[in-house]
Amino acid sequence: MIFGFSSPGNTKALANRLTQRIATRFPPVIANTPEQTVSQQRIEEILQDIFSSEFKRGSRLGILAKTRLAYAFKWRLREAGYDDKFVDFMTRKLNEQLTGRTE
């Protein structure tokens, strides 16, 4: 998918899709449990699968669109019921995907 983000609505739609796909494969009830039932490696594999399918041909987002996407994604995850620690982790992973850098 090549992105031509000219409006915040497109960014929000992508954030919604990402959140729905994450919630399907890793629901908040599992993510928010104190005891880790899914390994960190498995979570990263799920994210990589979701992100790679959404960003197949590379990201052509400008800095403003990347910022909008990260912000919308963060809020959608919170609205879906994920705790702040998980939301911060997922948002960091999205930023890594968008910028091509890992921390």
Secondary structure, 3 states (H helix, E strand, C coil): CCCCCCCHHHHHHHHHHHHHHHHHHCCHHHHCCCCCCCCHHHHHHHHHHHHHHHCCCCCCCCHHHHHHHHHHHHHHHHHHCCCHHHHHHHHHHHHHHHHCCCC
